[in-house]
Amino acid sequence: MLKARDIAQMIDHSLLRPNMTMDDVRAGCEIARRYDVASVCVRPCDVEIARQCLEGSGIALSTVIGFPHGTHTTAMKVAEAIEAIAGGVVELDMVMNYARLLSEDFDYVAQDIRAVVEAAHSRGAIVKVILENCYLTDELKEKACQISEASGADFVKTSTGFGKSGATVDDVRLMRSSTGPKVRVKAAGGIRSLDAALNMRKAGAVRIGATATEVIMEEAIKREQAGTLG
């Protein structure tokens, strides 16, 4: 029997809007604590604020690398990763250089991911590679998944939430079928309801990035109480 707690443990509560104030970040962390979500994903400048707000909660602290376009140099991405982990981050959502993927410079893409993965894994953190699927063909999505897996990524992720569109069920299914069992799938971008989250779960996602955590969780709690969550 699915429980609201199961939904909460899928959610990476996203606090990445460019105009968020420090108070907005603190309020977002309080929402995350209320529902005991899997992680909170903040902008790099907000890592220390979030670390303080989440202390003792058991909620993982995550941030973004090369965000939102993935076009930082590899050295800059690695430096971002090292600084973030030193600040308490344990999960990194790294944007693939999808411009180089579109150029079919696959070796560059692989080396870029591998450098961040090696820096992260040697320091006890995991890496989720964001593909930004809205700009890719299905063939390139599949290739991106294969490159990410071969480069040691822990997750592949659909979207930043800042592209022209976000997660789709078809993309999640494709990503799940394009990776082995050790690589997990995260859906992000436009997931604003419990039903959307459940559809992503059925398609193979084990994490979702969401700003609408409160809406999703209140509906999950209501359905669990009614015995209709699933």
C-alpha positions as CSV (number, residue, x, y, z in Angstrom):
1,M,0.0,0.0,0.0
2,L,1.5,3.3,-1.1
3,K,1.8,5.9,1.6
4,A,2.3,9.7,1.6
5,R,5.7,9.0,3.1
6,D,6.7,7.1,-0.1
7,I,5.8,10.2,-2.1
8,A,7.8,12.5,0.2
9,Q,10.8,10.4,-0.2
10,M,10.6,10.8,-4.0
11,I,10.7,14.6,-3.8
12,D,13.7,16.9,-4.3
13,H,12.2,20.2,-3.2
14,S,13.5,22.7,-5.7
15,L,14.5,26.2,-4.6
16,L,16.1,27.5,-7.8
17,R,14.1,30.5,-9.0
18,P,16.6,33.3,-9.8
19,N,14.6,35.9,-7.8
20,M,14.3,33.9,-4.6
21,T,15.2,35.9,-1.5
22,M,17.0,34.4,1.5
23,D,13.7,34.4,3.4
24,D,12.1,32.4,0.5
25,V,14.9,29.8,0.8
26,R,14.3,29.5,4.5
27,A,10.6,29.2,4.0
28,G,11.2,26.5,1.4
29,C,13.4,24.5,3.7
30,E,10.6,24.7,6.4
31,I,8.2,23.1,3.8
32,A,10.7,20.4,3.1
33,R,11.1,19.7,6.9
34,R,7.4,19.6,7.4
35,Y,6.9,16.8,4.8
36,D,10.3,15.1,5.3
37,V,11.2,15.1,1.7
38,A,14.3,13.3,0.2
39,S,16.3,16.4,-0.5
40,V,16.3,20.2,-0.9
41,C,18.0,21.5,-4.1
42,V,19.2,25.1,-3.8
43,R,21.3,27.5,-5.8
44,P,25.0,27.4,-4.9
45,C,24.9,30.7,-3.1
46,D,22.2,29.3,-0.7
47,V,24.0,26.2,0.4
48,E,25.0,27.5,3.8
49,I,21.5,28.9,4.5
50,A,19.9,25.6,3.6
51,R,22.5,23.6,5.6
52,Q,21.6,25.6,8.7
53,C,17.9,25.2,8.1
54,L,18.0,21.5,7.5
55,E,20.5,20.6,10.2
56,G,19.3,17.5,12.1
57,S,16.5,16.8,9.7
58,G,18.0,13.9,7.8
59,I,17.0,15.6,4.5
60,A,19.8,15.6,1.9
61,L,21.3,18.9,0.8
62,S,21.7,19.2,-2.9
63,T,22.7,21.9,-5.4
64,V,23.2,22.5,-9.1
65,I,26.4,22.4,-11.1
66,G,26.8,24.2,-14.5
67,F,23.3,25.5,-14.1
68,P,21.2,26.1,-16.1
69,H,22.8,25.7,-19.6
70,G,25.6,23.2,-18.9
71,T,28.2,25.3,-20.8
72,H,30.5,26.1,-17.9
73,T,34.0,24.7,-18.5
74,T,34.8,21.3,-17.0
75,A,37.2,22.9,-14.6
76,M,34.5,25.4,-13.4
77,K,32.0,22.5,-12.9
78,V,34.6,20.5,-10.8
79,A,35.4,23.6,-8.7
80,E,31.6,24.2,-8.1
81,A,31.3,20.6,-7.1
82,I,34.2,20.6,-4.7
83,E,33.1,23.9,-3.0
84,A,29.5,22.6,-2.7
85,I,30.5,19.3,-1.1
86,A,32.8,21.2,1.3
87,G,29.8,23.2,2.3
88,G,27.7,20.1,3.2
89,V,26.1,19.1,-0.1
90,V,25.7,15.4,-0.8
91,E,23.8,15.4,-4.1
92,L,24.8,17.3,-7.2
93,D,22.5,18.0,-10.1
94,M,24.9,18.6,-13.0
95,V,23.7,20.0,-16.3
96,M,25.2,18.1,-19.2
97,N,26.8,20.2,-21.9
98,Y,23.9,19.4,-24.2
99,A,25.2,21.9,-26.8
100,R,28.3,19.6,-27.2
101,L,25.9,16.6,-27.3
102,L,24.0,18.3,-30.1
103,S,27.3,18.8,-31.9
104,E,28.0,15.1,-31.5
105,D,31.2,15.8,-29.5
106,F,30.5,12.8,-27.4
107,D,34.0,12.5,-25.9
108,Y,33.8,16.0,-24.6
109,V,30.4,15.3,-22.9
110,A,31.7,12.1,-21.4
111,Q,34.9,13.7,-20.0
112,D,32.9,16.6,-18.6
113,I,30.6,14.3,-16.7
114,R,33.3,11.9,-15.6
115,A,35.4,14.8,-14.1
116,V,32.5,15.9,-11.9
117,V,31.6,12.3,-11.0
118,E,35.1,11.5,-9.9
119,A,35.3,14.7,-7.8
120,A,31.9,13.9,-6.2
121,H,32.4,10.2,-5.6
122,S,35.8,10.7,-4.0
123,R,34.1,13.0,-1.5
124,G,31.0,10.9,-0.8
125,A,28.5,12.8,-3.0
126,I,26.3,11.5,-5.8
127,V,25.7,13.1,-9.2
128,K,22.5,13.5,-11.2
129,V,23.1,14.4,-14.8
130,I,20.5,16.7,-16.3
131,L,19.9,16.1,-20.0
132,E,17.5,18.9,-20.9
133,N,15.4,16.7,-23.1
134,C,13.4,19.4,-24.7
135,Y,16.3,20.2,-27.0
136,L,17.2,16.6,-27.8
137,T,16.0,13.9,-30.2
138,D,15.1,10.5,-28.8
139,E,18.3,9.2,-30.2
140,L,20.3,11.8,-28.4
141,K,18.4,11.2,-25.2
142,E,19.3,7.6,-25.4
143,K,22.9,8.5,-26.2
144,A,23.1,10.9,-23.3
145,C,21.8,8.2,-20.9
146,Q,24.5,5.8,-22.2
147,I,27.3,8.4,-21.8
148,S,26.1,9.3,-18.3
149,E,26.1,5.7,-17.2
150,A,29.5,5.0,-18.7
151,S,30.8,8.1,-17.0
152,G,29.6,6.9,-13.6
153,A,26.5,9.0,-13.0
154,D,24.1,7.9,-10.3
155,F,21.0,9.4,-11.9
156,V,19.9,10.8,-15.2
157,K,17.4,13.7,-15.0
158,T,15.0,15.0,-17.5
159,S,15.2,18.8,-17.2
160,T,16.4,21.9,-15.4
161,G,12.9,23.3,-15.3
162,F,14.2,26.3,-17.2
163,G,14.1,24.9,-20.7
164,K,11.2,25.3,-23.1
165,S,9.4,22.2,-21.6
166,G,9.9,19.8,-18.7
167,A,9.5,16.2,-17.9
168,T,7.3,13.8,-19.9
169,V,6.2,10.3,-19.2
170,D,7.6,9.1,-22.5
171,D,11.0,10.6,-21.7
172,V,11.1,8.9,-18.3
173,R,10.3,5.6,-19.9
174,L,12.9,6.1,-22.6
175,M,15.5,7.1,-20.0
176,R,14.7,4.1,-17.8
177,S,15.0,1.7,-20.8
178,S,18.3,3.3,-21.9
179,T,20.1,2.8,-18.6
180,G,21.0,-0.2,-16.4
181,P,19.6,-0.9,-13.0
182,K,22.3,1.0,-11.1
183,V,21.4,4.3,-12.7
184,R,18.2,5.9,-11.3
185,V,15.9,8.3,-13.1
186,K,14.8,11.7,-11.9
187,A,11.9,13.6,-13.5
188,A,11.8,17.4,-13.2
189,G,10.1,20.3,-14.8
190,G,6.3,20.9,-14.7
191,I,5.4,18.3,-12.1
192,R,2.8,20.3,-10.1
193,S,0.3,17.7,-8.9
194,L,0.2,14.3,-7.2
195,D,-1.2,12.6,-10.3
196,A,1.7,13.9,-12.3
197,A,4.2,12.6,-9.7
198,L,2.5,9.2,-9.6
199,N,2.6,9.0,-13.4
200,M,6.4,9.7,-13.3
201,R,6.8,7.0,-10.7
202,K,4.9,4.5,-12.8
203,A,7.1,5.4,-15.8
204,G,10.3,4.6,-13.8
205,A,11.3,7.8,-11.9
206,V,12.4,7.3,-8.3
207,R,12.9,11.0,-7.7
208,I,11.0,14.1,-8.9
209,G,12.1,17.7,-8.7
210,A,9.2,19.9,-7.6
211,T,8.4,23.4,-6.4
212,A,4.8,22.3,-5.7
213,T,5.8,20.1,-2.9
214,E,3.1,21.4,-0.5
215,V,0.3,20.8,-3.1
216,I,1.6,17.3,-3.9
217,M,2.0,16.3,-0.3
218,E,-1.3,17.6,1.0
219,E,-3.1,15.6,-1.7
220,A,-1.0,12.5,-0.9
221,I,-1.9,12.8,2.8
222,K,-5.6,13.3,2.0
223,R,-5.7,10.2,-0.3
224,E,-3.8,8.1,2.2
225,Q,-6.3,8.9,4.9
226,A,-9.1,8.0,2.4
227,G,-7.4,4.8,1.4
228,T,-7.1,5.9,-2.2
229,L,-3.5,6.7,-2.6
230,G,-2.7,3.4,-4.3
